[in-house]
């Protein structure tokens, strides 16, 4: 089905920034998708996400998450938390290609007055182990009002590289 | 350290970066200097992250250091056959290497 993903916003990071915003979500589409590839961090850090309302990232303690961490080197882990100030969606080990984090997130209910939900499907390698790590699960912002985008940031340091794209999923 | 002490530490670290190379955000394909509100939020985020790592980092470290369930069951089987304590030693070593904060 050609043309089902409609690009809304694209940000290509080539110089260090603390956050990247993907904006432009409205009621045109029911479901949106965020894809980022090659996210590098100035130092090893968790990758986090916040929803935006009127273009402003929401930092209230209204984020919950739950995901399974699948890894090739040891026991699978579980990660869950409630009432956080952002949703942890991955990890980048450092500032080179071997530590890149990649992710696909489907966004649900963002243009509505319901909670904003998202799926998480993250993958990264860790050459120091070496191992491959995949995170799969979901998160929610438990505030019942429309969200118009997302802001991606790190637990510390800067995003030094990456391609970030927001798509709308065309209605059938 | 307390959360407030981490905030003080983070403010100092981030202020030095802001005064030096600057701190930016990317919006609409523009690299813009962060606002004062953004800066205050970064301090809170930084402090929360460090405090959480201090309080809970050992859990993740232990999780990654433990052998797989299969390996641990194998250790327990051979310990029962041979009268050794390899499994208990492994668990004790991981806990000792990644202590729970006081």
HADDOCK unambig.tbl for C-alpha pairs under 7 A between the chains (distance, minus, plus):
assign (segid A and resid 11 and name CA) (segid B and resid 29 and name CA) 5.63 0.50 0.50
assign (segid A and resid 17 and name CA) (segid B and resid 23 and name CA) 6.61 0.50 0.50
assign (segid A and resid 17 and name CA) (segid B and resid 24 and name CA) 4.76 0.50 0.50
assign (segid A and resid 17 and name CA) (segid B and resid 25 and name CA) 4.94 0.50 0.50
assign (segid A and resid 17 and name CA) (segid B and resid 26 and name CA) 6.36 0.50 0.50
assign (segid A and resid 18 and name CA) (segid B and resid 23 and name CA) 6.51 0.50 0.50
assign (segid A and resid 18 and name CA) (segid B and resid 24 and name CA) 5.73 0.50 0.50
assign (segid A and resid 18 and name CA) (segid B and resid 25 and name CA) 5.33 0.50 0.50
assign (segid A and resid 19 and name CA) (segid B and resid 25 and name CA) 4.90 0.50 0.50
assign (segid A and resid 19 and name CA) (segid B and resid 26 and name CA) 6.19 0.50 0.50
assign (segid A and resid 20 and name CA) (segid B and resid 25 and name CA) 6.04 0.50 0.50
assign (segid A and resid 20 and name CA) (segid B and resid 26 and name CA) 4.76 0.50 0.50
assign (segid A and resid 20 and name CA) (segid B and resid 27 and name CA) 6.24 0.50 0.50
assign (segid A and resid 21 and name CA) (segid B and resid 26 and name CA) 6.25 0.50 0.50
assign (segid A and resid 21 and name CA) (segid B and resid 27 and name CA) 5.18 0.50 0.50
assign (segid A and resid 74 and name CA) (segid B and resid 64 and name CA) 6.55 0.50 0.50
assign (segid A and resid 74 and name CA) (segid B and resid 67 and name CA) 6.12 0.50 0.50
assign (segid A and resid 74 and name CA) (segid B and resid 68 and name CA) 5.10 0.50 0.50
assign (segid A and resid 75 and name CA) (segid B and resid 68 and name CA) 4.77 0.50 0.50
assign (segid A and resid 75 and name CA) (segid B and resid 69 and name CA) 6.60 0.50 0.50
assign (segid A and resid 155 and name CA) (segid B and resid 45 and name CA) 6.88 0.50 0.50
assign (segid A and resid 155 and name CA) (segid B and resid 46 and name CA) 6.54 0.50 0.50
assign (segid A and resid 155 and name CA) (segid B and resid 49 and name CA) 6.20 0.50 0.50
assign (segid A and resid 156 and name CA) (segid B and resid 46 and name CA) 6.09 0.50 0.50
